[in-house]
Amino acid sequence: MKYINQPVIKKDAYALLSGKPVYTDDLAPADCLVIKLLRSPHAHARIKSIDTGAAKRIPGVEAIFTYKDVPASRFTLAGQTYPEPSPYDRLILDEVVRYVGDEVAIIVAKNEASALQAMKLIRVEYEVYDAVLDFTKALDHPVIVHAEEDYKLLCEIGNERLRNLHSHDESIVGDVDQAFAECDVVLEREYHTKANAQAMMETFRSYAYMDTFDRLNVVSSTQVPFHIRRMVANALELPKSQIKVIKPRIGGGFGAKQTGCTEIFTAFVTWKLKKPCKLVYTREETFMASNSRHEMKMHVKIGAMKDGEIRAIDLYTLSNTGAYGEHGSTTVGLSGHKSLPIYNHVKASRFVSDVVYTNTMTAGAYRGYGATQGQFAVESAVNELADTLHIDPCELRLKNMVQEDEVMKQYYGGTPYIPNVIMTQEEIEDAGTIADWLSSRKKRKVTIITPKKGDKEKMVELAHKNALMVLTKDAEKIKLEEKRTTGAMKQIADWLGLASIRRAEAYDISNTSGVESVGSMVVFEDGRPKKNDYRKFRIKTVKGPDDYKSMREVLTRRFTRGMRERAGEEETRGFAVYPDLIMMDGGRGQVNIALEVLAELHINIPVCGMVKDDNHNTRGLYYNNVEIPIDRHSEGFKLITRVQDEAHRFAIEYHRSLRSKKQVSSVLDEIEGIGPARRKALMKHFLDIDKIRNANVSELMEAEGITENVAQNIYKYFH
């Protein structure tokens, strides 16, 4: 109790007030080599060649390193507890650059001037790739941000990197659909929060040196020194015992410095050259090549009774992690798990999240850590609900928000760990033996106590109530999930007279007047989408809007490929696995096409059609030349609807992506003076067609090869 509620003089208070060296750059040795980083001018490209010959001849330059010189071990820069939920998707330098600002080369010199002069003389040839810049279009985009084979995950986060899906999560309490059905008022709103730049006083910076024990020392303006040690160890393929990280006073962090930025480079250079070096980010580098708040779009659905009782909340969050995945899955989790539990009186709530990769600057930790975005969305929806119900917003919140001693559903969960103190309601036998065993596991003393009075006793009672609530809800959740997945599959099997269905494949066609026709194949196993097995087909042989012929092509390609994979004639890519049921988007015509293809290939698989009514809503199943009427309130019907909607979504998104590419080309090609070279230069400079449309003549002339006359033509075309 010596220091509780007592003023304590900070150890560095005098140094701060007197202007003594206390920050990272103040402490760096005078003979530190200076590091500068050459950064990519392209959002997505492969480095074809790097010529550093002229740059190395600059007086004062000690070394220049490229992707060929660094270890090939992937790591994450997220300052998170091991095992990190963030993917290991980085190299110190990579052959592929994934955003404007990504590191291309490390220049090491005796002074900053020499380093900057050398940077200008490095010649890099790039193979420029298409980029995905709009995070709302990133999922299943033709451009894949991380296609590398050595991509690594330590945790299950719902990652499907080949779909640009960094992570996916769902959390459900109660029967959400039923709760909404009982509501008098249901509102649906969408909210968008942008990426915010960090603006701490002291930018990212660090220096490194070797001590007399040949140990690598890294001094860093960081919030997470022990995590930095692990990052450096992973990146350099060194044991952590060989690395020491020192954290002096930080001139502002705000969460941003939970991500490593400079430390990997200073550590690498010092380890290679055995000389001290430092890297100080400029303000520009901090804004363009460090980390930002995650940009998010949140769809909120909220239902209530006329008296203001909120019955259900449904939140979907789409988050942009940028080019690399630091803190992606954890920040998005807080957007729902910090916002929804406040309204703990609801009968049901659902939180679903997707985090996507794009070719933009990486996002990371930022004050509020995802909760800020979610709170903004949910509370904005509550305000709009109050306005709709003509109820004071404060009164609406007081009626529905958590009260003292109540449980916050959706908040509790996570991986269990061994605490220092365990409190129980009742005395337990062999408490000493159990405590000793736990202490040995934790490698630190663990105490078991049974409080009999005071706040600790109340705390144990509340924990008991919370545990009962969580266990009850988990059991309900499991039963509900089984009902809507495996139970729904069984219902469909019963309707069709099949013994069982585990795997179902659904197919759809999408086109606009026959332009860019595509087909989709989505897979559901045990009633759940298996997105790794989804496939898309670009129609090759059919001209014009002929859905039947297009479907014939899709099915023929899918099953002939499956036959070749089964025979060992081709590398297996998932087509060798056949479904228990094929579900066609449509009725008799689509079903007959599928049956004809299967008959020609001598494959026996049941086929049904998912029939829609005049309003384009799912109506029933077509099977064995009969439309089977089904209960619209059944879980089987809901599953059929989900399958049909998913097949349609997957097809139409692929179709749109192809059309958007074509439209960009066709629009620019219509302008006098624009050929392939100038079109490419415009897209390289402006990145998307909307920016070209909104640019003035002077801005258009900034693109390579665009003369004043051509710029005038472009401007006149759009205005």
MITOR-344898 format. One line per 8 residues: number of its first residue (from 1); for each residue x, y, z of C-alpha. Coordinates in steps of 0.1 Angstrom, whole numbers, always signed. Layout:
# residues N
NUM> X:Y:Z | ...
# end
This chain:
# residues 719
1> +0:+0:+0 | +31:+22:+0 | +23:+37:-34 | -15:+34:-37 | -32:+68:-40 | +1:+84:-35 | +19:+108:-59 | +50:+92:-75
9> +77:+112:-93 | +84:+97:-127 | +120:+86:-131 | +125:+106:-163 | +105:+137:-151 | +136:+158:-145 | +152:+148:-178 | +120:+157:-196
17> +118:+191:-180 | +155:+199:-184 | +157:+188:-220 | +179:+158:-214 | +181:+130:-240 | +152:+106:-233 | +137:+97:-267 | +150:+71:-291
25> +169:+93:-316 | +184:+113:-287 | +200:+81:-274 | +214:+68:-307 | +252:+66:-309 | +269:+93:-329 | +285:+68:-353 | +252:+52:-363
33> +248:+44:-399 | +217:+59:-415 | +190:+37:-432 | +167:+49:-459 | +141:+27:-477 | +133:+28:-514 | +95:+23:-517 | +73:+10:-545
41> +55:+35:-567 | +30:+8:-577 | +1:-7:-558 | +9:-42:-570 | +38:-54:-590 | +66:-79:-593 | +102:-68:-592 | +118:-80:-625
49> +153:-65:-619 | +171:-41:-596 | +203:-23:-606 | +221:-9:-575 | +255:-5:-592 | +255:+32:-596 | +240:+38:-562 | +267:+17:-544
57> +294:+40:-559 | +281:+70:-540 | +306:+81:-514 | +294:+72:-479 | +272:+43:-490 | +279:+12:-469 | +255:-13:-484 | +222:-18:-504
65> +201:-48:-497 | +172:-62:-519 | +148:-91:-516 | +176:-114:-527 | +197:-106:-496 | +171:-112:-468 | +159:-143:-450 | +130:-161:-466
73> +110:-165:-434 | +76:-150:-432 | +64:-131:-401 | +39:-106:-388 | +45:-71:-375 | +15:-73:-352 | +23:-68:-315 | +1:-96:-302
81> +3:-124:-277 | +17:-157:-291 | +4:-175:-311 | -5:-143:-331 | -39:-144:-348 | -24:-122:-375 | -11:-142:-405 | +26:-146:-412
89> +24:-128:-446 | +55:-106:-447 | +91:-108:-457 | +117:-82:-448 | +118:-74:-485 | +96:-93:-510 | +99:-98:-548 | +62:-88:-549
97> +52:-53:-537 | +16:-50:-526 | +9:-12:-520 | +23:+22:-529 | +50:+26:-503 | +59:-11:-499 | +97:-15:-492 | +118:-24:-522
105> +154:-18:-511 | +174:-9:-479 | +200:+18:-484 | +227:+21:-456 | +250:+51:-456 | +272:+71:-432 | +248:+101:-436 | +213:+108:-448
113> +225:+129:-478 | +244:+100:-492 | +215:+76:-486 | +191:+98:-504 | +214:+104:-533 | +219:+67:-537 | +182:+60:-536 | +177:+82:-567
121> +202:+61:-586 | +186:+27:-580 | +170:+14:-612 | +140:-10:-607 | +121:-27:-635 | +86:-37:-624 | +60:-60:-639 | +30:-41:-630
129> -1:-61:-619 | -37:-51:-616 | -46:-40:-581 | -76:-42:-559 | -81:-8:-542 | -118:-9:-532 | -122:-31:-502 | -159:-35:-508
137> -150:-54:-540 | -119:-73:-527 | -137:-105:-517 | -134:-129:-546 | -118:-102:-567 | -97:-116:-597 | -66:-99:-582 | -52:-120:-553
145> -31:-100:-529 | -14:-130:-513 | -9:-159:-536 | +24:-170:-521 | +28:-206:-511 | +47:-200:-479 | +19:-180:-464 | +15:-191:-428
153> -12:-191:-401 | -8:-199:-364 | -45:-196:-355 | -78:-205:-371 | -93:-172:-381 | -116:-181:-410 | -88:-172:-435 | -92:-179:-472
161> -64:-158:-487 | -71:-169:-523 | -104:-151:-520 | -86:-121:-504 | -104:-131:-472 | -81:-124:-442 | -105:-136:-416 | -142:-144:-410
169> -161:-148:-378 | -197:-153:-366 | -212:-149:-331 | -249:-156:-326 | -270:-153:-294 | -306:-166:-297 | -328:-170:-328 | -322:-138:-347
177> -346:-144:-375 | -374:-152:-352 | -367:-122:-330 | -369:-98:-360 | -401:-114:-371 | -417:-105:-338 | -406:-68:-340 | -430:-39:-348
185> -402:-18:-363 | -371:-30:-381 | -345:-6:-395 | -315:-14:-417 | -287:+11:-420 | -251:+11:-434 | -223:+32:-420 | -188:+38:-433
193> -157:+48:-413 | -126:+58:-431 | -90:+49:-424 | -74:+75:-401 | -37:+84:-401 | -16:+83:-369 | -1:+116:-358 | +21:+109:-328
201> +47:+135:-319 | +76:+110:-323 | +74:+92:-356 | +84:+55:-359 | +121:+51:-352 | +147:+27:-338 | +184:+20:-337 | +204:-12:-332
209> +239:-22:-321 | +258:-53:-311 | +269:-56:-275 | +301:-72:-261 | +283:-106:-258 | +275:-105:-295 | +239:-100:-287 | +217:-79:-310
217> +202:-49:-292 | +173:-29:-306 | +163:+4:-291 | +128:+14:-303 | +100:+39:-298 | +75:+10:-293 | +46:+1:-271 | +54:-37:-273
225> +91:-44:-267 | +87:-82:-260 | +66:-86:-292 | +92:-67:-312 | +118:-92:-299 | +97:-120:-313 | +92:-102:-347 | +129:-97:-351
233> +136:-133:-341 | +112:-146:-367 | +123:-123:-394 | +161:-129:-389 | +157:-166:-380 | +174:-160:-347 | +167:-173:-312 | +149:-147:-290
241> +177:-152:-264 | +201:-135:-288 | +180:-104:-290 | +173:-76:-265 | +148:-48:-271 | +150:-16:-251 | +121:+9:-249 | +129:+44:-238
249> +102:+71:-234 | +77:+72:-263 | +67:+104:-278 | +32:+91:-285 | +19:+58:-297 | -19:+56:-295 | -19:+19:-305 | +1:+25:-337
257> +33:+14:-321 | +18:-20:-313 | +30:-26:-349 | +67:-29:-357 | +78:-7:-386 | +115:+3:-384 | +129:-23:-360 | +131:-52:-385
265> +153:-31:-408 | +177:-17:-382 | +180:-52:-367 | +187:-68:-401 | +213:-42:-411 | +232:-44:-377 | +231:-82:-378 | +246:-82:-413
273> +272:-54:-409 | +279:-57:-372 | +276:-19:-370 | +251:+4:-352 | +225:+19:-375 | +192:+38:-372 | +160:+44:-391 | +138:+74:-385
281> +105:+76:-404 | +97:+110:-418 | +62:+123:-413 | +54:+114:-449 | +65:+78:-443 | +44:+76:-412 | +14:+86:-431 | +20:+65:-462
289> +38:+34:-451 | +31:+26:-414 | -4:+17:-403 | -38:+33:-401 | -71:+27:-384 | -90:+0:-403 | -115:+13:-428 | -148:-4:-421
297> -183:-7:-435 | -210:-18:-411 | -245:-29:-419 | -268:-27:-388 | -302:-42:-386 | -321:-34:-354 | -356:-44:-344 | -378:-31:-316
305> -414:-30:-303 | -435:+2:-305 | -428:+9:-268 | -390:+10:-274 | -380:-25:-263 | -351:-35:-286 | -356:-72:-295 | -328:-79:-320
313> -296:-65:-334 | -277:-78:-364 | -243:-63:-372 | -221:-72:-403 | -187:-55:-404 | -165:-55:-435 | -129:-44:-426 | -100:-35:-448
321> -67:-47:-435 | -48:-34:-465 | -18:-52:-480 | -8:-71:-449 | -28:-86:-420 | -16:-69:-388 | -44:-69:-361 | -71:-76:-387
329> -91:-103:-370 | -88:-88:-335 | -98:-52:-343 | -129:-63:-363 | -139:-85:-334 | -142:-55:-311 | -164:-37:-335 | -191:-62:-325
337> -181:-76:-291 | -178:-41:-276 | -209:-27:-291 | -236:-54:-291 | -233:-66:-254 | -243:-31:-242 | -279:-39:-253 | -280:-71:-233
345> -318:-72:-230 | -323:-82:-266 | -338:-116:-273 | -312:-123:-300 | -282:-107:-316 | -258:-117:-344 | -223:-104:-353 | -207:-114:-385
353> -174:-100:-398 | -152:-103:-428 | -117:-88:-431 | -102:-84:-466 | -69:-78:-482 | -64:-49:-506 | -35:-32:-523 | -36:-3:-499
361> -15:+7:-469 | -17:-18:-440 | -41:-10:-412 | -32:-18:-375 | -39:-10:-339 | -54:+25:-334 | -69:+41:-303 | -102:+24:-297
369> -90:-7:-315 | -121:-15:-337 | -146:-7:-309 | -148:+29:-321 | -161:+19:-355 | -187:-6:-342 | -199:+18:-315 | -204:+45:-340
377> -225:+23:-362 | -247:+7:-335 | -253:+39:-316 | -261:+58:-348 | -287:+31:-356 | -301:+34:-321 | -304:+72:-326 | -323:+66:-359
385> -345:+40:-342 | -353:+66:-315 | -363:+91:-341 | -385:+65:-359 | -403:+56:-326 | -405:+93:-315 | -387:+83:-282 | -360:+103:-266
393> -326:+87:-274 | -315:+87:-238 | -348:+71:-226 | -344:+44:-253 | -309:+36:-241 | -319:+36:-204 | -346:+12:-212 | -324:-13:-231
401> -288:-9:-219 | -270:-32:-194 | -275:-24:-158 | -254:-31:-127 | -249:-68:-119 | -263:-79:-152 | -246:-102:-177 | -233:-88:-210
409> -240:-117:-235 | -216:-119:-264 | -188:-104:-243 | -176:-134:-226 | -155:-160:-244 | -119:-165:-256 | -91:-189:-249 | -89:-199:-212
417> -56:-192:-194 | -42:-199:-159 | -46:-169:-136 | -25:-161:-106 | -55:-163:-82 | -85:-186:-86 | -116:-179:-65 | -143:-206:-59
425> -177:-206:-43 | -171:-236:-22 | -141:-252:-6 | -126:-279:-29 | -108:-311:-20 | -70:-312:-26 | -69:-275:-33 | -32:-274:-25
433> -24:-302:-49 | -44:-286:-77 | -27:-253:-70 | +7:-269:-71 | -1:-286:-104 | -14:-253:-119 | +17:-235:-107 | +39:-260:-125
441> +19:-255:-157 | +20:-217:-154 | +56:-217:-140 | +44:-192:-115 | +26:-195:-81 | -11:-200:-84 | -34:-196:-54 | -69:-210:-48
449> -92:-192:-24 | -128:-193:-13 | -139:-158:-3 | -166:-157:+25 | -175:-120:+25 | -170:-86:+8 | -165:-77:-28 | -147:-109:-37
457> -176:-131:-25 | -200:-109:-47 | -176:-113:-76 | -177:-151:-73 | -215:-151:-72 | -217:-129:-103 | -192:-152:-121 | -214:-181:-112
465> -245:-164:-127 | -225:-154:-158 | -212:-190:-163 | -247:-204:-161 | -259:-179:-186 | -231:-185:-210 | -234:-223:-208 | -272:-221:-213
473> -268:-198:-243 | -239:-220:-258 | -261:-250:-256 | -289:-231:-273 | -265:-219:-299 | -252:-253:-307 | -287:-268:-310 | -298:-239:-332
481> -267:-242:-354 | -273:-280:-358 | -309:-273:-367 | -300:-248:-394 | -272:-268:-409 | -271:-306:-406 | -308:-307:-396 | -317:-286:-426
489> -297:-309:-449 | -315:-339:-435 | -349:-322:-442 | -339:-316:-478 | -328:-353:-481 | -361:-364:-467 | -381:-343:-492 | -361:-358:-521
497> -362:-393:-508 | -324:-395:-504 | -307:-415:-477 | -285:-385:-467 | -268:-354:-481 | -235:-342:-468 | -221:-323:-497 | -242:-302:-522
505> -230:-282:-552 | -251:-253:-566 | -247:-237:-600 | -258:-204:-615 | -251:-184:-647 | -247:-146:-649 | -244:-123:-679 | -258:-91:-694
513> -272:-97:-729 | -246:-124:-733 | -217:-101:-724 | -190:-116:-701 | -211:-147:-693 | -198:-166:-662 | -208:-196:-642 | -206:-202:-605
521> -202:-233:-584 | -207:-230:-547 | -204:-259:-522 | -222:-265:-489 | -210:-293:-466 | -231:-303:-436 | -253:-272:-443 | -223:-248:-442
529> -207:-230:-471 | -172:-245:-479 | -158:-215:-497 | -124:-230:-504 | -142:-253:-528 | -161:-226:-547 | -152:-223:-584 | -160:-198:-611
537> -161:-203:-648 | -157:-178:-676 | -179:-190:-705 | -157:-198:-735 | -178:-215:-762 | -212:-198:-760 | -220:-166:-779 | -250:-145:-767
545> -273:-149:-737 | -279:-187:-738 | -281:-199:-702 | -287:-235:-711 | -257:-238:-733 | -236:-219:-708 | -247:-243:-680 | -239:-273:-702
553> -203:-259:-707 | -199:-253:-669 | -210:-287:-659 | -191:-305:-686 | -159:-287:-677 | -164:-293:-640 | -170:-331:-642 | -146:-339:-670
561> -119:-321:-649 | -131:-342:-620 | -128:-374:-640 | -92:-365:-651 | -82:-357:-615 | -97:-390:-603 | -77:-408:-630 | -45:-391:-619
569> -42:-373:-653 | -42:-338:-637 | -32:-323:-605 | -60:-324:-579 | -76:-291:-573 | -109:-301:-557 | -128:-313:-587 | -122:-350:-578
577> -147:-347:-549 | -182:-353:-562 | -213:-340:-544 | -242:-360:-530 | -266:-336:-546 | -265:-310:-575 | -287:-280:-570 | -295:-259:-601
585> -306:-223:-600 | -338:-228:-620 | -364:-254:-628 | -370:-282:-654 | -347:-267:-681 | -317:-263:-659 | -322:-297:-643 | -325:-315:-676
593> -293:-299:-689 | -275:-312:-658 | -290:-347:-662 | -279:-348:-699 | -243:-339:-690 | -241:-365:-663 | -256:-392:-685 | -231:-384:-713
601> -203:-387:-687 | -218:-418:-671 | -220:-401:-637 | -249:-408:-614 | -257:-379:-591 | -292:-367:-580 | -301:-333:-595 | -328:-308:-582
609> -338:-273:-593 | -343:-244:-569 | -374:-228:-583 | -382:-191:-578 | -416:-173:-579 | -426:-143:-599 | -409:-120:-573 | -376:-139:-577
617> -379:-154:-543 | -372:-191:-536 | -404:-211:-540 | -395:-248:-538 | -376:-277:-553 | -380:-294:-587 | -370:-331:-586 | -379:-361:-608
625> -402:-340:-630 | -422:-327:-600 | -421:-295:-581 | -420:-304:-544 | -439:-280:-522 | -420:-273:-490 | -427:-255:-457 | -414:-219:-461
633> -409:-217:-423 | -387:-248:-422 | -349:-248:-417 | -346:-268:-449 | -363:-240:-469 | -341:-214:-453 | -310:-234:-463 | -322:-237:-499
641> -327:-200:-500 | -291:-194:-486 | -277:-218:-512 | -295:-202:-541 | -286:-167:-529 | -250:-176:-525 | -247:-192:-560 | -263:-160:-574
649> -240:-137:-554 | -208:-156:-564 | -218:-156:-601 | -229:-119:-603 | -198:-106:-584 | -175:-124:-608 | -195:-111:-637 | -194:-75:-624
657> -157:-77:-619 | -151:-87:-655 | -176:-61:-668 | -159:-33:-647 | -125:-41:-662 | -140:-41:-697 | -159:-9:-691 | -128:+10:-680
665> -110:+0:-712 | -140:+8:-735 | -147:+42:-720 | -112:+54:-724 | -109:+39:-758 | -138:+61:-770 | -118:+92:-764 | -98:+107:-793
673> -61:+104:-788 | -62:+76:-762 | -45:+43:-772 | -33:+14:-751 | -2:+32:-739 | -20:+64:-728 | -49:+43:-713 | -23:+24:-692
681> -6:+56:-682 | -38:+72:-670 | -48:+41:-650 | -14:+39:-635 | -15:+76:-624 | -51:+79:-613 | -58:+42:-603 | -95:+43:-611
689> -119:+58:-637 | -137:+80:-613 | -105:+100:-605 | -99:+105:-642 | -135:+117:-646 | -131:+142:-618 | -97:+155:-628 | -91:+189:-644
697> -69:+195:-675 | -38:+203:-655 | -42:+172:-633 | -47:+150:-664 | -15:+164:-679 | +5:+150:-649 | +0:+115:-663 | +28:+103:-686
705> +23:+110:-723 | -9:+131:-718 | -5:+163:-738 | -27:+194:-734 | -48:+185:-764 | -54:+150:-752 | -62:+162:-717 | -87:+186:-732
713> -103:+157:-751 | -106:+137:-719 | -121:+165:-699 | -146:+173:-727 | -156:+137:-729 | -166:+135:-692 | -180:+170:-689
# end
